Amino acid sequence: MPNIKQQEKRDRLATRQRLRNRHVKSSLRTLFKKLDASVAEGDRETATQLLRTLTKRIDQAASKGVIHKNAAARAKSRAAHRLQQLD
């Protein structure tokens, strides 16, 4: 239990941020799995739509500091390569 009022606030904020980060990362993993499934089925329309959604969510996560900007770029690149496997 912290003795300092500011540390109590930092603990509350850290808890809130940790929950938000966990939720965002989990939803990104789910979108990746859906993209992989649609690529495996050969459904180009759904895969393209998922890639657009995934790219947007990755950019949002990077802008909020949930993931690093280079990790975001790498994730978007890997997602695009997965879509290119349909060709």
N, C-alpha and C positions, 0 to 999 in steps of 0.2 A: 504494500500500500504506500503510494507516494506521500511524502510530507509537504511537497510544494504544490501549490495550486496550478501553476503552469504545467507541471508534469502530469497532473490529473487530466488536464485538457488534452495534452499530447497523447496520452493513453487512449482517451475517447476517440480522438481523430484517427489514430493509428488503427484502432479496431474497425472504424467505419471504412477507412481506405483499404484495409486488408480484405474486408468482405466484398467491396466493390471490385477490387482487382481479381479476386477469386471468381466472381461472377462473370466478369468480362473474359478472362482467360478460358473459362469453361465454355462459354458460348462460342468463342473462336474455335476451340477444339471440335465442338459439335458441328460447326459450319464446315470445317475441314473434312470431317467424316462424311457429311452429306455430299460434299463435292466429290470425294473419292468414290462414293457409292454411285453417283450419277455418271461419272466417267466410266466406271466398271460396267454399268448398264448400257453405255453408249448414247445416253440422252444428252445431246448437245445443247438443246434449248435450256433445260433445267441447269445444266452445268454452267452455262454462260451467265444465267441469272444469279446463281449462287456465287460465282466469281465476283460479280459486281457488288453483291451484298457483302461478301467477305472482305473485299478490298476496302470498302467504305468503313466497315467495323475495325479493320486493322489500323487504318489511318486515324480513326477516332481514339483507339486505344493508345497509339503512339503519341497523339497530341496531348492526352491526359496524363502521360507518363506511366501508364500501366505496363507497356513494353517499350524497349529501347527503339529508337528510330531505325537503326541498322537491322535489328531483329524484325521490325515491321517490313522493311524492304526485302529482306530475305524470305519472309513468309509469303509476301505477295508474288515474288519471283517463283517460288516453288509451286504456288497455286496456279500461276499462269502456265507453268510447264506441265502440270497435271492435266490442264484443259487441252494443251497441245497434243497430248497423247491420243486424242480422238481422231487426229488427222491420219 
